[in-house]
Amino acid sequence: MHICIRNGRLIDPGSRMDRIGDLYLAEGKIVSIDSRPEGFCDDREIDADGMIVCPGLVDLSARLREPGFEYMATLESELEAAVAGGVTSLACPPDTDPPLDEPGLVEMLKHRARILDRAHVYPVGALTRGLKGEYLTEMVELHDAGCIAFSQADAPIVNLHVLMRAMQYAATFDFKVWLRPQDRHLANHGVAHEGEVATRLGLPAIPVCAETIALTSILSLMKETGASVHLCRISSAEGVALVRAAKRQGLPLTCDVSAHHVHLTDMDIGFFDANCHLMPPLRSLADRDMLRAGLMDGTIDAICSDHAPVDEDAKLLPFAQAETGATGLELLLPLTLKWAMENRLSLSEALAKITLHPAQVLGIGAGKLAAGAPADLCIFDPDESWVVNNTELKSQGKNTPFLGMELYGRARFTLIDGRIVYG
């Protein structure tokens, strides 16, 4: 299909292009910007006057809940939520049931995603069998099946010798290891940040050192093995400082933060709001402000949705017993715009954190608005206001701390490989 997108504000974070112009798409690619190609005859014209045209969003953590947790969400519902949020590429963690530790499971997931023909799905393979932290998976076979990296999701590897061998294996084949730094013993089944709120509510707490001690171990093993590591969901000021120092030393390190942690603190738990039961936990105001500073100076590479739909019954339990997680695919764009507005950042700088930079972490060719680039696009109205409520969300999981909040910015069209999949 040949599509002409007219009069949109074209923003490409890579080239820092930010101007009004036209875009011409054909054969799944961007074939020209501004000048109509010779002989180009469009099958569809989109008037993007007053709207932003940017690369499709790239999300580094979206739990699709298949296989095994279809009672929480299905691949159909979550990929619909993705395109409704302007997300065209996403990485899904391996903590399904069974975990993504066999090539057949990865191939099945990729096949299902292709049939649904929505967002591009990039599975992250399990680092150890069954995510039990004991025996390594066959990473080469998983990579051949379609895994773009290897992770334990939220399941820690207690035995650091096993983690070292996993990182050595990954370094041999130039695979990237994704790790969420949290020491299991120090976390000790905690559910909230160690501070005044947890004390007042009587909730078992997770100290910041649970993150920093695990992070120190990971950085030491990186130096020992030469492995490339992506840190998932940094949550503390001290964690940001350690990442900043490691990057200055030249370690091959990237990291992300969830959109929830960019805006919320442990104070938002209020009176046991289970929608704020997240992992890692929401931390202090000082931690949140340092996460924002880390995003602005490049210490933190990307913002992710940390999408984790949960069935309603699991969130109606008491806070400490409630399932962790929150829906986020449809909120990634407006929450990023809100952060940019509050910190007086340009749209190009903000969009880089959810397009170009996460695409670079994944090692894919997305996140660009240039001739020859894939026609994976998000067209959104930055001024459209909407209230987050159950009826507005496409995701099967309706759980989010932002229910009832008015946000600005909403996808009007989402295109993948030059096809309109939402609009």
VOTILUM-216225 format. One line per 2 residues: number of its first residue (from 1); for each residue x, y, z of N, C-alpha, C. Coordinates in steps of 0.2 Angstrom, whole numbers, plus 5000, padded with zeros to 4 digits. Each point is the difference from the previous one (the first is absolute). Layout:
N
NUM	X:Y:Z:X:Y:Z:X:Y:Z | ...
END
This chain:
423
1	5004:4994:5000:4996:5006:5000:5004:5006:5000 | 4998:5005:4996:5004:5007:5000:4996:5005:5004
3	5003:5003:5005:4997:5004:5004:5004:5007:5001 | 4996:5005:4999:5003:5007:5001:4997:5003:5007
5	5005:5002:5004:4998:5003:5006:5001:5008:4999 | 4995:5004:5001:5001:5007:4998:5000:5004:5006
7	5004:5006:5000:5000:5005:5004:5001:4999:5008 | 5003:4994:5001:5002:4998:5007:5006:5004:5002
9	5001:5000:5007:5006:5002:5003:5005:4994:5000 | 5005:5000:4996:5004:4994:5000:5005:5001:5005
11	5001:4995:5004:5005:5000:5005:5004:4994:5000 | 5007:5000:4999:5004:4995:5000:5006:5001:5005
13	5000:4996:5005:5005:5002:5006:5007:4998:4997 | 5001:4996:4996:5007:4998:4997:5003:5006:4997
15	4996:5003:4995:5003:5006:4996:4998:5006:5003 | 4996:5000:5005:4997:5006:5003:4996:5004:4995
17	4997:4997:4996:4996:5003:4995:4993:5002:5004 | 4998:5006:4999:4994:5002:5004:4997:5006:4995
19	4995:4998:4996:4997:5005:4995:4994:4997:4997 | 4996:5005:4997:4994:4998:4997:5002:4997:4993
21	4997:4994:4998:5002:4997:4994:4995:4994:4998 | 5002:4997:4994:4996:4995:4998:5004:4993:5000
23	4997:4995:5000:5003:4993:5000:4997:4996:4995 | 5004:4996:4997:4998:4996:4994:5002:4993:5002
25	4995:4995:5000:5002:4993:5002:4998:4995:4994 | 5004:4995:4999:4999:4995:4995:5004:4994:5002
27	4997:4994:4999:5003:4994:5001:5003:4999:5007 | 4996:5003:5005:5002:4999:5007:5006:5005:5002
29	5002:5004:4996:5006:5005:5001:4998:5007:5000 | 5004:5004:5003:4999:5008:4998:5004:5001:4994
31	4997:5002:4995:5003:5001:4993:5003:5007:4999 | 4996:5005:5003:5002:5007:4999:4997:5004:5006
33	5004:5005:5001:4997:5006:5005:5000:5006:4996 | 4994:5003:5000:4998:5006:4996:4999:5000:4993
35	5005:4997:4996:4999:5000:4993:4997:4994:4998 | 4994:5000:4996:4997:4995:4997:5004:4996:4995
37	5001:4993:5001:5004:4996:4996:4997:5000:4993 | 5004:5000:4995:4998:4999:4993:4995:4994:4999
39	4994:5002:4997:4995:4994:4999:4997:4998:5006 | 5001:5003:5006:4996:4998:5006:4993:5001:5000
41	4996:4995:5001:4992:5001:5000:4998:4997:5006 | 4997:5005:5005:4998:4997:5006:4994:4997:5000
43	4999:4994:5004:4994:4997:5001:4996:5003:5006 | 5004:5003:5004:4996:5003:5006:5004:5006:5002
45	4997:5005:5002:5003:5006:5002:4997:5002:5007 | 5005:5001:5005:4999:5002:5007:5001:5007:5001
47	4995:5004:5002:5002:5007:5002:5002:5000:5007 | 5006:5002:5001:5003:5000:5007:5001:5007:5002
49	4996:5005:4998:5000:5007:5002:4999:5000:5007 | 5004:5003:5004:5000:5001:5007:5002:4994:5004
51	5003:4995:4997:5002:4994:5003:5008:4999:4999 | 5002:4996:5005:5007:4998:4999:5001:4993:4997
53	5005:5000:4995:5001:4994:4997:5007:4998:5002 | 5001:4994:5003:5007:4998:5003:5000:4993:4999
55	5007:4997:5001:5000:4993:4999:4996:4996:5005 | 4998:4994:4999:4996:4997:5005:5003:4998:5006
57	4997:5000:5005:5003:4999:5007:5003:4993:5001 | 5005:5000:5003:5003:4993:5002:5001:4999:5007
59	4996:4995:5002:5000:4999:5008:5004:4994:5002 | 5004:5001:5005:5005:4995:5002:4997:4995:5005
61	4994:5001:5002:4997:4995:5005:4993:5000:4999 | 4997:4995:4997:4993:4999:5000:4998:4992:5001
63	4997:4999:5005:4998:4993:5002:4994:4999:4996 | 5000:4995:4995:4994:4998:4996:4996:4995:5003
65	5003:4996:5005:4996:4995:5004:4999:4994:4997 | 5002:4999:4993:5000:4993:4997:5007:4998:4999
67	5001:4993:5001:4995:4995:5002:4999:5000:5007 | 4995:4997:5003:4999:4998:5007:4995:5005:5004
69	5000:5006:4998:4996:5005:5005:4995:5003:4996 | 4996:4996:4996:4995:5003:4996:4994:5003:5004
71	4999:4998:5006:4995:5003:5004:5002:5007:5002 | 5006:5002:5000:5002:5007:5001:4999:5004:4994
73	5002:4997:4994:5000:5004:4994:5002:4995:4994 | 4998:5002:4994:5002:4996:4994:5004:5004:4995
75	5004:4996:4996:5004:5004:4995:4996:5004:4996 | 4993:4998:4998:4996:5005:4996:4999:5006:5004
77	4998:5000:5006:4998:5006:5004:5006:5005:5001 | 5006:4997:5001:5005:5004:5002:5004:5003:4994
79	4999:4997:4994:5003:5003:4994:4995:5005:4997 | 4994:4999:5002:4995:5006:4998:5002:5006:5004
81	5001:4998:5007:5002:5006:5004:5006:5003:4998 | 5005:4996:4997:5006:5003:4998:4999:5005:4994
83	4997:4998:4995:4999:5005:4994:4995:5005:5002 | 4996:4999:5005:4995:5006:5002:5005:5005:5004
85	5005:4998:5003:5005:5005:5003:5006:5002:4996 | 4999:4998:4993:5006:5003:4996:5006:4995:5000
87	5000:4995:5003:5006:4995:5001:5000:4996:4994 | 5005:5000:4996:5001:4995:4994:5005:4995:5001
89	5004:5000:5005:5005:4995:5002:5000:4999:5007 | 5001:4994:5003:5000:4999:5007:5004:4993:5002
91	5003:5001:5005:5004:4994:5003:4996:4997:5006 | 4999:4993:4999:4996:4997:5006:5005:4995:5004
93	4999:5001:5007:5004:4996:5004:4999:4993:5000 | 5004:4996:5002:5000:4992:5000:4995:4997:5005
95	4997:5004:5005:4997:4997:5006:4993:4998:4998 | 4999:4996:4995:4994:4997:4998:4999:4993:5003
97	4995:4996:4999:4999:4994:5003:4998:4995:4994 | 5005:4996:4998:5007:4999:5002:5004:5006:4998
99	5006:5001:5003:5004:5006:4998:5003:4999:4993 | 5002:5005:4997:5003:5000:4994:5007:4997:5000
101	5001:4994:5001:5006:4996:5001:5001:4995:4994 | 4996:4999:4996:5000:4995:4995:4999:5004:4993
103	5003:4998:4995:4999:5003:4993:4993:5000:4998 | 4997:4994:5001:4993:4999:4997:4995:5005:5003
105	5001:5002:5007:4996:5005:5003:5001:5007:4997 | 5006:5001:4998:5002:5007:4997:4997:5000:4993
107	5001:4995:4996:4997:4999:4993:4992:5001:5000 | 4997:4996:5005:4993:5001:5001:4997:5007:5001
109	5004:5003:5005:4998:5007:5001:5001:5005:4994 | 5005:4999:4997:5002:5004:4994:4995:4999:4995
111	4998:4993:4999:4995:4999:4995:4993:5003:5001 | 4998:4999:5007:4994:5003:5002:4999:5008:4998
113	5006:5003:5002:5000:5007:4999:5000:5002:4993 | 5003:4996:4995:5000:5001:4993:4993:5000:4998
115	4996:4994:5002:4993:4999:4998:4996:5006:5002 | 5001:5003:5006:4996:5005:5002:5001:5007:4996
117	5007:5000:4998:5001:5006:4995:5000:5007:5003 | 5002:5000:5006:5000:5007:5004:5007:5002:5001
119	5002:5002:5006:5007:5002:5002:5005:4994:4999 | 5006:5002:4998:5005:4996:5000:5002:4997:5007
121	5001:4994:5001:5001:4997:5007:5007:4997:5000 | 5004:5002:5005:5007:4998:5000:5001:4996:5007
123	4999:4993:5000:5001:4997:5006:5007:5000:5003 | 5000:5001:5007:5006:4999:5004:5000:4993:5003
125	5005:4996:4998:5001:4994:5003:5002:4999:5007 | 4998:4994:5003:5002:4999:5007:5008:4998:5000
127	5003:5003:5005:5007:4999:5001:5002:4993:5003 | 4995:4998:5004:5001:4993:5003:4994:4996:4999
129	5000:4994:5000:4995:4995:4999:4994:5001:5005 | 4994:5002:4998:4995:5001:5005:5000:5006:5004
131	5005:5004:4998:5002:5006:5004:5001:4998:5007 | 5003:4994:5001:5002:4998:5007:5007:5002:5003
133	5004:5003:4995:5006:5002:5002:5005:4995:5001 | 4999:4994:4997:5005:4994:5001:5004:4998:4994
135	4996:4999:4995:5003:4997:4994:4999:5005:4994 | 5005:5001:4996:5000:5005:4994:4995:4997:4995
137	4997:5005:4996:4996:4998:4994:5005:4999:4994 | 4997:4997:4995:5004:5000:4994:4999:5007:4996
139	5004:5005:5002:4999:5006:4997:5000:5001:4993 | 5005:4996:4997:5001:5001:4993:4993:4997:4996
141	4997:4995:5002:4994:4997:4997:4995:5005:5001 | 4999:5003:5006:4995:5005:5002:5001:5006:4995
143	5006:5002:4999:5001:5006:4996:4998:4998:4993 | 5002:4994:4998:4998:4998:4993:4992:5000:4999
145	4997:4999:5006:4992:4999:4999:4997:5007:5001 | 5004:5006:5001:4998:5006:5000:5001:5005:5006
147	5003:4997:5005:5001:5004:5006:5005:5005:4999 | 4999:5006:5003:5005:5006:4998:5004:5001:5006
149	4999:4997:5006:5004:5001:5006:4998:4994:5005 | 5003:5000:5006:4999:4995:5005:5000:5003:5007
151	4995:4997:5003:4998:5004:5007:4997:4995:5005 | 5000:5002:5006:4997:4996:5005:4993:5003:5002
153	4998:5005:4997:4994:5004:5001:5001:5002:5008 | 4995:4999:5004:5000:5001:5007:5003:4995:5004
155	5002:4994:4997:5003:4995:5004:5007:5000:5001 | 5003:5001:5006:5007:5001:5001:5004:4994:4999
157	5006:5001:4998:5005:4995:5000:5004:5001:5007 | 4999:4995:5005:5003:5001:5006:5007:4998:5000
159	5002:4995:4996:5007:4997:5000:5003:5005:4994 | 5005:5004:5003:5004:5004:4995:5004:4997:4996
161	5002:4994:5001:5004:4996:4996:4996:4998:4994 | 4994:4998:5000:4995:4999:4995:5000:5006:4995
163	4999:5006:5004:4999:5006:4996:5006:5002:4996 | 5006:4998:5003:5007:5002:4996:5000:4995:4994
165	4998:4994:5001:5001:4995:4994:4995:5002:4995 | 4994:5003:5002:4995:5002:4995:5002:5006:4996
167	5004:5005:5004:5002:5006:4997:5006:4998:4995 | 5004:4995:5002:5006:4998:4996:4997:4997:4993
169	4995:4995:5001:4997:4997:4994:4997:5006:4995 | 4996:5004:5003:4998:5006:4996:5005:5004:4997
171	5005:5002:5003:5006:5004:4998:5003:4996:4994 | 5001:4993:5000:5003:4996:4995:4996:5002:4993
173	4994:5000:5000:4996:5001:4994:4997:5007:4999 | 5002:5005:5004:4998:5007:5000:4993:5000:5001
175	4997:4996:5004:4993:5001:5002:5000:5005:5006 | 4994:5004:5001:4999:5004:5005:4996:4997:5006
177	5003:5001:5006:4996:4998:5006:4996:5005:5003 | 4994:4999:5001:4995:5005:5004:4999:4998:5007
179	5002:5004:5004:4999:4998:5008:4997:5006:5003 | 4995:4998:5005:4997:5005:5005:5004:4999:5006
181	5004:5005:5002:5004:4999:5006:4996:5000:5007 | 4999:4995:5003:4997:4999:5007:5002:4994:5003
183	5004:5001:5006:5002:4995:5004:4994:4996:5003 | 4999:4994:4999:4994:4996:5003:5000:5000:5007
185	5006:4999:5004:5000:5000:5007:4998:5006:5003 | 5003:5006:4997:4999:5006:5003:4992:5003:4999
187	4998:4998:4994:4993:5001:4998:4995:4997:5005 | 5002:4993:5001:4996:4996:5005:4993:5001:5000
189	4997:4999:4994:4993:5000:5000:4997:5007:5001 | 5003:5005:5000:4998:5007:5001:4995:5002:4995
191	4996:5005:5001:4995:5002:4995:5000:5008:4999 | 5004:5004:5004:5000:5007:5000:5007:5002:5002
193	5002:5007:4997:5006:5003:5002:5001:5001:5007 | 5006:4998:5003:5002:5001:5007:5000:5007:5001
195	4995:5003:5004:4999:5007:5002:4994:5001:5004 | 4998:5006:5001:4995:5002:5005:4993:4997:4998
197	4999:5000:4993:4993:4997:4998:5000:4993:5002 | 5005:4996:4998:5000:4993:5002:4999:4999:5007
199	5003:5004:5004:5000:4999:5008:4993:5002:5002 | 4997:5005:4997:4994:5003:5003:4994:4994:4998
201	5001:4997:4994:4995:4996:4998:5001:4992:5002 | 5006:4999:5003:5002:4994:5003:5001:4995:4994
203	5003:5002:4994:5001:4996:4995:5008:4998:5000 | 5001:4993:4998:5007:4998:5000:5004:5004:4994
205	5006:5002:5002:5003:5005:4996:5006:4997:4996 | 5002:5003:4995:5006:4998:4995:5004:5006:5001
207	5006:5000:5003:5005:5005:5000:5003:5002:4993 | 5003:5006:5000:5003:5001:4993:5006:4996:4999
209	5004:4998:5006:5006:4996:4999:4998:4993:4997 | 4994:4998:5000:4998:4994:4996:5002:5001:4993
211	4999:5006:4997:5001:5002:4993:5008:5001:4999 | 5003:5004:5005:5007:5002:4998:5005:4994:5001
213	4998:4996:5005:5005:4994:5001:5000:4995:4994 | 4994:4999:4998:4999:4996:4994:5003:5003:4994
215	4999:5007:4999:5003:5004:4995:5008:4999:5000 | 5003:5001:5006:5007:5000:5001:5003:4993:4997
217	4996:4995:5002:5002:4993:4998:5000:4999:4992 | 4994:5003:4997:5000:5000:4993:5005:5003:4997
219	5002:5006:5002:5005:5004:4997:5007:4997:5001 | 5001:4997:5005:5007:4996:5001:5000:4994:4995
221	4995:4997:4999:5000:4994:4996:5000:5002:4992 | 4998:5006:4999:5001:5003:4993:5007:5001:4999
223	5004:5003:5005:5007:5001:4999:5003:4993:4999 | 4998:4995:5004:5003:4993:4999:4999:4997:4994
225	4994:5000:4997:4998:4996:4995:5000:5004:4993 | 4999:5007:5000:5000:5003:4994:4993:5000:4997
227	4995:4998:5004:4993:5000:4997:4997:5007:5000 | 4995:5000:4995:4996:5006:4999:4994:4999:5004
229	4998:5005:5004:4994:5000:5005:4996:5005:4999 | 4993:4999:5000:4995:5005:5000:4997:4999:5007
231	4999:5006:5004:4997:4999:5006:4993:5003:5000 | 4996:4995:5002:4992:5001:5000:4998:5004:5006
233	4996:5005:4999:4997:5003:5006:5004:5003:5005 | 5005:5004:4999:5003:5003:5006:4995:5005:5004
235	5001:5000:5006:4995:5003:5004:5002:5005:5006 | 5007:5000:5000:5002:5004:5006:5006:5005:4998
237	5001:5005:5004:5005:5005:4999:5007:4997:5000 | 5001:4996:5005:5006:4997:5000:5002:4995:4994
239	4994:4997:4998:5001:4996:4994:5002:5004:4994 | 4997:5006:4999:5002:5004:4995:5007:5002:5000
241	5002:5002:5006:5007:5002:5001:5005:4994:4998 | 4999:4994:5002:5004:4995:4998:5000:4999:4992
243	4994:5000:4997:5000:4999:4993:5004:5006:4996 | 4999:5006:5003:5004:5006:4997:5007:4999:5000
245	5003:4997:5006:5007:4999:5001:5002:4994:4995 | 4996:4995:5000:5002:4995:4995:5001:5002:4993
247	4995:5004:4998:5000:5002:4993:5006:5005:4999 | 5002:5004:5005:5006:5004:4999:5006:4995:4999
249	5000:4994:5003:5006:4996:5000:5000:4996:4993 | 4995:5001:4996:4999:4997:4993:4997:4993:5000
251	4997:4998:5006:4997:4993:5000:4994:5000:4994 | 4999:4995:4997:4995:4999:4995:4993:4999:5003
253	4997:5006:5003:4994:4999:5004:4995:5005:4998 | 4994:4998:5000:4994:5004:4999:4995:4999:5005
255	4995:5004:5001:4995:4999:5005:4994:5003:4999 | 4994:4998:5003:4994:5004:4999:4996:5001:5006
257	4995:5004:5000:4996:5001:5006:4993:4999:4998 | 4995:4998:5004:4993:5000:4999:4997:5007:5000
259	4995:5001:4996:4996:5006:5000:4997:5001:5006 | 4998:4995:5004:4997:5001:5007:5005:5003:5004
261	5006:4998:5000:5005:5003:5005:5003:5007:4998 | 4998:5002:4994:5002:5007:4998:4995:5005:5003
263	4994:4997:5002:4995:5005:5002:4998:4999:5008 | 5000:4993:5002:4998:4999:5007:5005:4999:5005
265	4998:5000:5006:5004:4999:5006:4996:4995:5005 | 5004:4998:5005:4996:4996:5005:4995:5003:5003
267	4999:5007:5000:4995:5003:5003:4993:4999:4996 | 5001:4998:4994:4994:4999:4996:4996:4993:5002
269	5004:4996:5004:4996:4994:5003:4994:5002:5004 | 5000:5006:5003:4995:5003:5003:4997:4995:5006
271	4994:4998:4999:4997:4995:5005:5000:4993:4997 | 5006:4997:4998:5000:4993:4998:4997:5000:4993
273	5002:5004:4995:4997:5000:4993:5004:4994:4997 | 4997:4995:4999:5004:4994:4997:5002:5001:4993
275	4997:5005:4996:5003:5002:4994:5007:5003:5000 | 5002:5002:5006:5007:5002:5001:5004:4995:5002
277	4998:4994:5000:5004:4994:5002:5004:4998:4994 | 5006:5003:4999:5004:4999:4995:5007:4997:5002
279	5004:4997:4995:5006:4997:5001:5005:5002:4995 | 5005:5004:5001:5002:5002:5007:4995:5005:5003
281	5000:5001:5007:4995:5004:5003:5001:5008:4998 | 4995:5003:5001:5000:5008:4999:5005:5002:5006
283	5005:5004:4998:5004:5003:5006:4999:5007:5001 | 5004:5003:5004:4999:5007:5003:5000:5005:4994
285	4998:5006:5002:5000:5006:4996:5007:5001:4997 | 5005:5000:5005:5007:5001:4998:5002:4995:4994
287	4998:4994:5001:5002:4995:4995:4997:5001:4994 | 4993:5002:5000:4997:5002:4994:5003:5006:4996
289	5002:5005:5004:5003:5006:4997:5007:4998:4997 | 5004:4995:5003:5006:4998:4997:4999:4996:4994
291	4995:4996:4999:4998:4996:4994:4999:5005:4995 | 4996:5005:5001:4999:5005:4995:5006:5004:4997
293	5005:5001:5005:5006:5003:4998:5004:4995:4996 | 5000:4994:5002:5004:4995:4996:4997:4999:4993
295	4994:5001:4999:4997:5000:4993:5002:5006:4996 | 5001:5005:5004:5001:5007:4996:5008:5000:4998
297	5004:4997:5004:5007:5000:4999:5003:4994:4996 | 4995:4995:4998:5002:4995:4996:5002:4994:5004
299	5001:5000:5007:5002:4994:5004:4995:4995:4999 | 4993:5001:5000:4995:4996:4998:4998:5000:4993
301	5000:4995:4996:4999:5000:4993:4993:5001:4998 | 4996:4997:5003:4993:4999:4997:4995:5000:5006
303	4993:5002:4998:4995:4999:5004:4996:4994:4997 | 4998:4995:5005:4995:4995:4997:4994:5000:5004
305	4995:4996:4997:4993:5000:5004:5000:4995:5006 | 5005:4995:5000:4999:4995:5005:4993:4997:5000
307	4997:4999:4994:4993:4998:5000:5000:4993:5003 | 4995:4999:5005:4999:4994:5003:4992:5000:5002
309	4996:4998:4995:4993:4999:5002:4999:4995:5005 | 4995:5001:5005:4999:4996:5005:4992:4999:5000
311	4997:4994:5002:4993:5000:5000:4998:5003:5006 | 4993:5002:5000:4998:5005:5005:5000:4997:5007
313	4998:4993:5001:5000:4997:5006:5007:5000:5004 | 5005:5000:4996:5007:5000:5003:5002:5007:5003
315	4996:5005:4998:5002:5007:5002:4995:5002:5006 | 4995:4995:5001:4995:5002:5005:5002:4997:5007
317	5006:4997:5000:5003:4997:5006:5003:5005:5004 | 5002:4999:5007:5003:5005:5003:5007:5002:4997
319	5003:5006:5001:5005:5002:4996:5006:4995:5000 | 5002:4997:5006:5006:4996:5000:4999:4993:4996
321	4993:4998:4999:4999:4994:4997:4998:5001:4993 | 4998:5006:4998:4998:5002:4993:5006:4998:4995
323	4998:4998:4994:5004:4999:4994:5004:5007:4999 | 5007:4999:4998:5003:5006:4998:4999:5002:4993
325	5001:5006:4998:4999:5002:4993:4995:5005:4998 | 5000:5003:4995:4995:5005:4997:5000:5000:4993
327	4994:5001:4997:5000:5001:4993:5004:5007:4998 | 5002:5000:4994:5004:5006:4998:5001:5001:4993
329	4999:4995:4995:5001:5001:4993:4997:5007:4997 | 4993:5001:5002:4997:5006:4998:5001:5006:5003
331	5004:5000:5006:5002:5006:5003:5007:5002:4999 | 5004:4996:4997:5007:5002:4999:5001:5006:4996
333	4996:5002:4995:5001:5006:4997:4998:5006:5004 | 4994:5000:5003:4998:5006:5003:5004:5001:5007
335	5002:4995:5003:5004:5001:5006:5007:5002:4998 | 5003:4998:4994:5006:5003:4998:4999:5008:4998
337	4995:5001:4997:4998:5007:4999:4999:5004:5006 | 4997:4998:5005:4999:5003:5006:5007:5001:5004
339	5005:4995:5000:5006:5001:5002:5004:5006:4997 | 4999:5000:4993:5004:5005:4996:4997:5007:5002
341	4994:5001:5000:4997:5006:5002:5002:5003:5006 | 5000:4995:5005:5002:5002:5007:5008:5002:5001
343	5004:4997:4995:5007:5002:5000:5002:5004:4995 | 4995:5003:4996:5002:5005:4995:5004:4997:4994
345	4999:4994:4998:5004:4997:4995:4996:5000:4993 | 5004:5000:4995:4997:5000:4993:4997:4994:4999
347	4995:5000:4995:4997:4994:4999:5005:4995:4997 | 5005:5002:4996:5005:4996:4997:5004:4996:5005
349	5002:5004:5005:5004:4997:5006:4995:4994:5004 | 4994:5002:5001:4996:4995:5003:4998:4994:4996
351	4999:5001:4994:4998:4994:4996:5006:4996:4998 | 5006:5002:5001:5006:4996:4999:5000:4995:5005
353	4997:5001:5006:5000:4995:5006:4996:4994:4999 | 4995:5001:4995:4995:4995:4999:5000:4998:4992
355	5005:5002:4997:5000:4998:4993:5007:4998:4998 | 5005:5005:4999:5006:4998:4997:5005:4997:5005
357	5000:5002:5006:5004:4997:5005:4998:4993:5002 | 4994:4998:5001:4998:4993:5002:5002:4996:4993
359	4999:5002:4994:5001:4997:4994:5008:4998:5000 | 5004:5005:5002:5007:4998:5000:5002:4995:5006
361	4996:5000:5005:5001:4995:5005:4998:4993:4997 | 4995:4999:4997:4998:4994:4997:5004:4998:4994
363	5003:5005:4997:5005:4999:4994:4995:4999:4994 | 4995:5003:4999:4996:5000:4994:5000:5007:4996
365	4997:5000:4994:5000:5006:4996:4995:5004:5001 | 4996:5000:5005:4994:5004:5001:5002:5007:5003
367	4995:5004:5002:5002:5006:5003:5002:5006:4996 | 5000:4999:4993:5002:5005:4996:4995:5003:4995
369	5000:5006:4998:4996:5003:4995:5004:5002:4995 | 5002:4996:4995:5005:5002:4995:4998:4996:4993
371	5002:5002:4995:4999:4996:4993:5003:4993:5001 | 4997:4995:4998:5002:4993:5001:4999:4997:5006
373	4998:5004:5005:4999:4997:5007:4993:4996:5000 | 4999:4995:5004:4993:4997:5000:4995:5005:5002
375	4994:4999:4997:4994:5004:5001:4996:4998:5006 | 5004:5000:5006:4997:4999:5006:4999:5007:5003
377	4994:5002:5000:4999:5007:5002:4994:5001:5006 | 5001:5005:5003:4994:5002:5005:4998:5007:4998
379	4994:5001:4999:4997:5007:4999:4996:5002:5006 | 5002:5005:5003:4996:5001:5006:4998:5008:5001
381	4995:5001:5004:4998:5007:5002:5003:5002:5006 | 5005:5004:5001:5003:5001:5006:4995:5004:5005
383	4995:5003:4997:4996:5004:5005:4993:4997:5001 | 4999:4994:4998:4994:4997:5002:5000:4997:5007
385	4995:5002:5004:4999:4998:5007:4996:4994:5000 | 5001:4996:5005:4996:4994:5001:5001:4998:5007
387	4995:4997:5003:5000:4997:5007:5001:4993:5000 | 5005:4997:5004:5001:4993:5000:4995:4997:5004
389	4996:4995:4996:4995:4997:5004:4999:4993:4996 | 4997:4995:5004:4999:4993:4997:4997:5000:4993
391	4996:5004:4998:4997:4999:4994:5004:5003:4994 | 5005:5004:5002:5005:5003:4995:5005:4995:4998
393	5002:4995:5005:5006:4996:4999:4998:4994:4996 | 5005:4999:4995:4999:4994:4995:5002:4994:5004
395	5005:5000:5004:5004:4995:5004:4994:4996:5004 | 5001:4994:5000:4996:4996:5005:5001:5001:5007
397	5006:5002:5002:5001:5003:5006:4999:5007:5001 | 4995:5002:5005:4998:5007:5001:5004:5003:5006
399	5005:4996:5003:5003:5003:5006:5005:5005:4998 | 5000:5006:5003:5005:5005:4999:4999:5005:5006
401	5006:5003:5002:4999:5005:5005:4997:5006:4998 | 5000:5001:4993:4998:5006:4997:4992:5000:4998
403	4996:4996:5003:4993:5000:4999:4997:5006:5002 | 4996:5003:4996:4997:5007:5002:5004:5006:4998
405	5006:4999:4998:5004:5006:4999:4999:5002:4993 | 5000:5007:4999:5000:5003:4993:5007:5000:4997
407	5001:4997:4994:5006:5001:4997:4999:5003:4993 | 5006:5002:4997:5000:5003:4994:5004:4996:4995
409	4998:5000:4994:5004:4996:4995:4997:4993:4998 | 4998:4999:4994:4997:4994:4999:5001:4998:4992
411	5001:4994:4999:5002:4997:4993:4993:5001:4996 | 5000:5003:4994:4995:5000:4996:5000:4995:4994
413	5007:4998:4998:5001:4995:4995:5006:4997:5002 | 5001:4993:4999:5006:4996:5001:5001:4996:4994
415	5006:5001:4997:5001:4996:4994:5006:4995:5001 | 4999:4994:4997:5006:4995:5001:5001:4998:4993
417	5006:5000:4997:5002:4998:4994:4996:5003:4994 | 4998:5007:5002:4996:5004:4995:4993:4998:5000
419	4997:4996:5005:4993:4999:5000:4997:5003:5006 | 4994:5002:4999:4997:5003:5006:4997:4995:5004
421	5002:4999:5006:4998:4995:5005:4996:5003:5005 | 5000:5006:5001:4995:5003:5005:4999:5007:4997
423	4994:5002:5001:4998:5007:4997:4993:5001:4999
END
